[in-house]
Amino acid sequence: MPSTPSNPQEPYDALISGGGPAGLSAALYLGRARKRVAVLDRGNPRHAVSQGVHNFLTRDGLPPAELRTIAWEQMAAYPSVQRRSASVKSLSRSADRWEAHLGDGAKVTARAALIATGVVDRHPEIPGFKERWGHSIHHCPFCHGWEMRDRPLALLGSNEAVGHMAPLLRNWSEDVVVLTHGGALPEETAATLDALGIPVATPRVERLSGPGSSLRTILLADGTPLEREGLFVIADQRQCDLVTDLDLQLDEGGYVIVDGRGATDRPMLWAAGDLTTPAQQVVEAAAQGARAGATMAAALTVGH
């Protein structure tokens, strides 16, 4: 583990809330720039249930926990980076410092801050969903479509994104059914699916079943059983309380607005990773963290 500062009460150069790919990538850049960094992370990543990281060159298929372990092993070469197991309850600006109030009652201050907390998934309350999430139920076909290839699939959603996602899923399977779960598709989306011959089932989903974490049957409210081996879900997400309490600028999709450097509308506050975009890929989050870390280091050194 990286060594701690000689005086933890002194302000850090940067504090990072979140120890996933975005936060750790930023910490690496800052550490190599000889900045004193506190990475504040509870160690319960959102993608912990995933079987492996995908589309990350040289790391394809690596379990998420192993990716983090390797990251911290390599971070040990940079003693100015401190790892701290803690949750950030609130973040506030005082004079020229950011103050993080932690779940254990402690306070950490720094000249700059990065929020890399990811987002909170809001899953439908369907019996059988929770135990299959991350195994046979997924958000991203680029991340998990290969593992679901040539199987009968379903897509759960009723907004305009279905018109993009359902045809996309045909890269991996010709057998795709859309489930609106009682919702109504936009007319244009319904017309797109009809033209492509993608079937739509409108009743609510009553239950998901199958052995262990596998999916085999989707039972609809009208009594129809659909034999499916994979389910993709149109993401329904919200920001964590830390972001909400800061009242940062959000785009129409509810994601934090940042500039090309990853900076928010607040002084010396950056954001990186899934909380800034619906394009949620590990390699994308790591790249955003790298860009934020580099520009944070520059701002801390030269003041802009």
C-alpha positions in Angstrom: 0.0 0.0 0.0 1.3 3.5 -0.8 2.8 5.3 2.2 0.8 8.0 4.0 1.8 11.6 4.3 3.9 12.5 7.3 1.2 14.8 8.5 -2.3 13.7 7.3 -3.8 16.9 8.7 -2.0 19.0 6.0 -4.0 19.6 2.8 -3.4 17.2 0.0 -2.8 18.4 -3.5 -5.8 16.4 -4.7 -8.5 14.2 -3.3 -10.2 11.6 -5.4 -13.6 10.2 -4.5 -13.9 6.7 -6.0 -11.3 4.0 -6.7 -12.5 2.6 -10.0 -10.8 2.9 -13.4 -11.4 6.6 -13.6 -10.2 7.5 -10.1 -7.2 5.2 -10.2 -6.1 6.4 -13.6 -6.2 10.0 -12.3 -4.3 9.0 -9.2 -1.6 7.4 -11.3 -1.1 10.5 -13.4 -1.0 12.7 -10.3 1.3 10.4 -8.4 3.7 10.4 -11.3 3.5 14.2 -11.3 4.6 14.0 -7.6 1.4 15.3 -6.3 0.1 14.3 -2.8 -3.1 12.4 -3.4 -5.8 10.8 -1.2 -7.9 8.2 -3.0 -11.1 7.7 -0.9 -12.9 4.5 -1.7 -15.2 2.1 0.1 -14.1 -0.8 -2.1 -17.6 -1.8 -3.3 -17.4 -1.1 -7.0 -20.6 -1.1 -9.1 -19.1 -3.6 -11.6 -18.1 -6.1 -8.9 -20.7 -8.6 -10.1 -19.2 -8.6 -13.6 -17.4 -11.7 -14.7 -14.7 -9.7 -16.5 -13.6 -6.4 -17.9 -13.9 -6.3 -21.7 -12.7 -4.1 -24.6 -9.7 -3.0 -22.6 -6.7 -3.8 -24.7 -4.4 -6.3 -22.9 -6.9 -6.7 -20.0 -9.8 -8.3 -21.9 -11.6 -10.8 -19.6 -9.8 -9.8 -16.4 -12.0 -9.8 -13.3 -12.7 -6.3 -12.1 -11.2 -7.0 -8.6 -8.0 -8.2 -10.2 -7.8 -5.0 -12.3 -8.0 -2.9 -9.1 -5.4 -5.2 -7.3 -2.9 -4.7 -10.1 -3.5 -1.0 -10.2 -2.7 -0.6 -6.5 0.3 -2.9 -6.8 1.7 -0.6 -9.5 0.7 2.5 -7.5 3.0 1.5 -4.7 5.9 3.0 -6.8 4.4 6.4 -6.1 4.4 7.0 -2.3 2.6 10.3 -2.5 -0.6 8.5 -3.4 -2.5 7.4 -0.3 -5.3 4.8 -0.3 -8.0 5.3 2.3 -11.0 3.1 2.9 -13.8 5.6 3.4 -16.9 7.0 1.9 -17.3 10.7 1.2 -20.5 12.0 2.7 -20.1 15.5 1.5 -17.8 17.8 -0.4 -17.6 21.5 0.1 -15.5 24.5 -0.9 -13.8 26.6 1.8 -11.6 29.4 0.7 -9.2 27.8 -1.7 -9.6 24.2 -0.5 -12.0 21.4 -1.0 -13.1 19.6 2.1 -14.3 16.0 2.1 -16.3 14.9 5.1 -16.0 11.1 5.5 -18.3 8.4 6.8 -16.0 7.8 9.8 -16.2 11.4 10.9 -12.8 12.5 9.6 -12.2 15.4 7.2 -9.7 15.5 4.3 -8.8 18.8 2.6 -7.1 19.3 -0.8 -6.4 22.0 -3.3 -8.2 20.1 -6.0 -10.8 17.3 -6.1 -12.0 14.7 -8.6 -15.4 12.9 -8.4 -15.2 9.5 -9.9 -18.1 7.8 -8.1 -19.8 6.3 -11.1 -23.6 6.3 -11.1 -26.4 4.4 -9.2 -28.3 1.8 -11.2 -32.1 1.8 -10.7 -33.2 -1.7 -11.5 -36.8 -2.8 -12.1 -38.4 -4.6 -9.2 -38.9 -7.9 -10.9 -38.5 -11.2 -9.0 -35.4 -13.0 -10.2 -33.7 -9.9 -11.5 -31.2 -9.2 -8.7 -29.6 -12.6 -8.6 -29.1 -12.6 -12.4 -27.7 -9.1 -12.7 -24.2 -9.1 -14.1 -24.5 -12.8 -15.1 -27.3 -13.2 -17.6 -28.7 -9.7 -17.3 -26.6 -6.7 -18.6 -26.8 -3.1 -19.7 -24.0 -3.0 -22.4 -24.0 -5.3 -25.4 -20.4 -4.3 -26.3 -19.3 -5.4 -22.8 -21.3 -8.7 -22.7 -22.8 -9.4 -26.1 -20.1 -11.8 -27.0 -20.8 -14.0 -24.0 -24.5 -14.0 -25.0 -23.9 -14.6 -28.7 -26.3 -16.9 -30.7 -28.7 -17.2 -27.8 -32.3 -16.1 -27.6 -32.2 -12.6 -26.1 -34.7 -10.0 -24.7 -34.4 -6.3 -24.4 -36.3 -4.5 -21.6 -37.2 -0.9 -22.2 -39.9 1.4 -23.7 -38.1 4.6 -24.7 -36.6 5.8 -27.9 -33.2 4.1 -27.0 -34.9 0.8 -27.8 -34.9 1.8 -31.5 -31.1 1.8 -31.4 -30.4 -1.0 -28.9 -32.6 -3.7 -30.3 -31.1 -3.6 -33.9 -27.6 -3.4 -32.3 -28.2 -6.6 -30.4 -28.6 -8.4 -33.7 -24.8 -8.2 -34.0 -24.8 -11.0 -31.4 -28.1 -12.8 -31.9 -30.8 -13.0 -34.6 -33.4 -13.9 -32.0 -34.2 -10.7 -30.1 -37.5 -9.7 -28.5 -38.3 -6.3 -27.0 -40.2 -6.2 -23.7 -41.8 -2.9 -22.9 -42.9 -4.0 -19.3 -46.2 -2.3 -19.7 -44.9 0.8 -21.3 -45.6 2.3 -24.7 -42.9 2.7 -27.3 -42.6 6.0 -29.2 -44.3 5.7 -32.6 -41.1 6.1 -34.5 -39.3 3.5 -32.4 -42.2 1.0 -32.9 -42.1 1.7 -36.6 -38.4 1.0 -36.7 -38.8 -2.4 -34.9 -41.7 -3.4 -37.1 -39.7 -2.6 -40.3 -36.9 -4.8 -39.0 -39.1 -7.6 -37.9 -38.2 -7.4 -34.3 -41.1 -8.6 -32.1 -42.4 -6.6 -29.2 -44.2 -7.9 -26.1 -46.1 -5.2 -24.1 -47.3 -7.0 -20.9 -45.4 -6.4 -17.7 -42.7 -8.9 -16.7 -43.8 -11.0 -13.7 -40.8 -13.1 -13.0 -37.4 -14.3 -14.3 -36.3 -17.8 -13.6 -33.6 -20.3 -14.4 -30.9 -22.4 -12.7 -28.7 -20.3 -10.4 -27.8 -17.0 -12.0 -28.7 -18.2 -15.4 -31.9 -17.0 -17.2 -34.1 -19.5 -19.0 -37.7 -18.2 -18.7 -39.3 -14.8 -18.6 -42.9 -15.0 -17.4 -45.2 -12.2 -18.7 -48.3 -10.9 -16.8 -50.6 -12.4 -19.4 -49.2 -15.8 -18.6 -46.9 -16.1 -21.6 -43.6 -17.8 -20.9 -40.7 -16.6 -23.1 -37.7 -18.9 -23.3 -34.7 -16.5 -23.2 -31.1 -17.0 -22.1 -30.1 -13.4 -21.9 -31.7 -10.0 -21.0 -30.4 -6.6 -21.8 -31.8 -3.5 -20.0 -31.9 0.1 -21.1 -30.0 1.8 -18.4 -32.0 3.8 -15.8 -29.5 5.6 -13.6 -29.2 8.4 -11.1 -26.3 10.4 -9.7 -25.1 9.5 -6.2 -26.0 11.8 -3.3 -22.5 13.4 -3.3 -23.1 14.7 -6.8 -26.7 15.7 -6.2 -25.8 17.7 -3.0 -23.2 19.6 -5.0 -25.9 20.7 -7.5 -23.5 20.3 -10.4 -24.6 21.1 -13.9 -26.2 18.0 -15.6 -27.0 17.4 -19.2 -30.5 16.3 -20.4 -29.6 12.7 -19.7 -28.7 13.5 -16.1 -24.9 13.2 -16.5 -22.4 15.7 -15.1 -21.3 18.3 -17.6 -17.5 18.6 -17.9 -15.3 20.4 -20.4 -12.6 18.8 -22.6 -10.3 18.6 -19.6 -12.8 16.9 -17.3 -13.4 20.1 -15.3 -16.8 20.9 -13.9 -18.4 24.3 -13.4 -16.8 24.5 -9.9 -13.3 25.8 -9.3 -10.6 23.1 -9.1 -13.3 20.3 -9.3 -13.1 17.6 -11.9 -15.4 14.6 -12.7 -14.6 11.5 -14.7 -16.0 8.1 -15.6 -19.6 6.9 -15.7 -21.1 9.8 -14.0 -20.3 12.0 -17.0 -21.6 9.8 -19.9 -24.0 7.0 -20.8 -21.1 5.5 -22.9 -19.9 3.5 -19.9 -16.9 1.5 -20.7 -13.9 0.7 -18.4 -11.4 1.9 -21.0 -13.4 5.1 -21.5 -13.5 5.7 -17.7 -9.8 5.1 -17.5 -9.1 7.5 -20.4 -11.3 10.2 -18.7 -9.5 9.7 -15.5 -6.1 10.1 -17.2 -7.1 13.3 -18.9 -8.5 14.7 -15.6 -5.4 13.7 -13.7 -3.1 15.3 -16.2 -5.0 18.6 -16.2 -5.3 18.6 -12.4 -1.5 18.2 -12.1 -1.0 21.1 -14.6 -3.5 23.3 -12.7 -1.9 22.5 -9.4 1.5 23.4 -10.8 1.0 26.4 -13.0 -2.4 27.6 -11.9 -4.5 27.0 -15.0 
